[in-house]
Amino acid sequence: MSNETIIDKVSERYARAAATGEQMCCPAGYDFEALRAFIPDEVLKISYGCGTPAGLATVRPGETVLDIGSGGGIDCFEASRLVGPNGRVIGIDMTETMLQIARRHAPTVARNLRYPRPNVEFRKGMADAMPVEDAAVDLIISNCVINLAPDKHRVFREMARVLKPGGRFTISDIVADRPVPNYLIHDTEKWGSCLSGALQVSDYFAGLNEAGFLGIHQMKVIPWQIIDGIHFLSLTLTGYKLPDQPEPNGARFATLRGPFSRVTDELGRVYERGVPEAVDARVAALLKSRALAPLFILSDAPVSLDRSDPRFIAILPEQAPCAWKGHFAILTGPVVEACDDDHHCFRRGAPLEICSKTLAVLETEPYRGHFAIINRATGEVGGAAVSCGPGGACC
């Protein structure tokens, strides 16, 4: 099936949904009562997605925000409120019906917000060839749209092109725990349902990294559907386009605090917990990003940590038999590899089977935000508890 066929089928289906009110993708969790104060009902009833973009919570007045796949305009209008009258919002969509609705209501939203003029512009275009200038945007948001694009790697490169150095993205999308097979990829109806175009988690992260983004990490994950044994997840990610030459920030050494015993960052550097490593300004800028900062101590002089130091973080499994219940852990944090204190090494995006004790460890606060947990068991698991190996390793 050609890319053109996919694009035409998806556009036709979303145009039909706009006309009929058909629900698409999965529930997005909007606070419609709050939005109804300034957004017309016609926009609210055609709001599709797989998560309310958490990036809107980070918007600062005066910023420029880009929404990829803006649909009827709901996220653009909320961004309009947040950036204020001196900010700017650009919405891109390929479906003319959606653009007509969004453009028709932009003046109404501006009046409801008491703005002298609309600060939202809706442009017709494709996610993989965005009609946006280079380095023009502070924040990119997108809600369950990129998986609809046949060439997602091209979309990621476009995102990097239009973001300013120091800019960021927060996108919600549907991903899969394993490759989507050809019989689903060539099912045109499932493309519109955000299934056929879903990338495997590892490929999604890799594509963003290859486009130049760093500090990519999970903001939120929600299990969505299981089809023929494939787990589809709604995953919200944030990442950064760091400047090529960051300003010196005084940090010359980094020490991993934990909870991981060892990690490899997206630039290929390896850190052992408690051992200081020399870093340059670019690495320091990465380690200061939102998801990595809690894991490290950045300092002007080397700082070593041992278990007696309160800054040292380690979560050990319970010393007792464990059980296998069908759970798999998927690393979705800001590092490409991470090892725990029980001999597991997780590769980002790759499911790894875990026992009940490891599950308990990964559900603790220091670990929880770095993993998606799925269960591949198709029924009740009745396996007996098993003894752990020497030293406490059980998996």
Stockholm file with secondary structure:
# STOCKHOLM 1.0

chainA/1-395         MSNETIIDKVSERYARAAATGEQMCCPAGYDFEALRAFIPDEVLKISYGCGTPAGLATVRPGETVLDIGSGGGIDCFEASRLVGPNGRVIGIDMTETMLQIARRHAPTVARNLRYPRPNVEFRKGMADAMPVEDAAVDLIISNCVINLAPDKHRVFREMARVLKPGGRFTISDIVADRPVPNYLIHDTEKWGSCLSGALQVSDYFAGLNEAGFLGIHQMKVIPWQIIDGIHFLSLTLTGYKLPDQPEPNGARFATLRGPFSRVTDELGRVYERGVPEAVDARVAALLKSRALAPLFILSDAPVSLDRSDPRFIAILPEQAPCAWKGHFAILTGPVVEACDDDHHCFRRGAPLEICSKTLAVLETEPYRGHFAIINRATGEVGGAAVSCGPGGACC
#=GR chainA/1-395 SS CCHHHHHHHHHHHHHHHHHHCCCCBSCCCCCHHHHTTTSCHHHHTTCCBSSCCGGGGGCCTTCEEEEESCTTSHHHHHHHHHHCTTSEEEEEESCHHHHHHHHHHHHHHHHHTTCSSCCEEEEECBTTBCSCCTTCEEEEEEESCGGGSSCHHHHHHHHHHHEEEEEEEEEEEEEESSCCCHHHHTCHHHHHTTCTTCEEHHHHHHHHHHTTCEEEEEEEEEEEEEETTEEEEEEEEEEECCCSSCCCCSCCEEEECSSSSEEECTTSCEEEBTCEEECCHHHHHHHTSTTTGGGEEEESSCCCCCTTSTTCCCCCCCSSCBCCCSEEEEECSSSSEEECTTSCEEEBTCCEECCHHHHHHHTSHHHHTTEEEEECCSSCCCCCCBCCCGGGCCC
#=GC SS_cons         CCHHHHHHHHHHHHHHHHHHCCCCBSCCCCCHHHHTTTSCHHHHTTCCBSSCCGGGGGCCTTCEEEEESCTTSHHHHHHHHHHCTTSEEEEEESCHHHHHHHHHHHHHHHHHTTCSSCCEEEEECBTTBCSCCTTCEEEEEEESCGGGSSCHHHHHHHHHHHEEEEEEEEEEEEEESSCCCHHHHTCHHHHHTTCTTCEEHHHHHHHHHHTTCEEEEEEEEEEEEEETTEEEEEEEEEEECCCSSCCCCSCCEEEECSSSSEEECTTSCEEEBTCEEECCHHHHHHHTSTTTGGGEEEESSCCCCCTTSTTCCCCCCCSSCBCCCSEEEEECSSSSEEECTTSCEEEBTCCEECCHHHHHHHTSHHHHTTEEEEECCSSCCCCCCBCCCGGGCCC
//
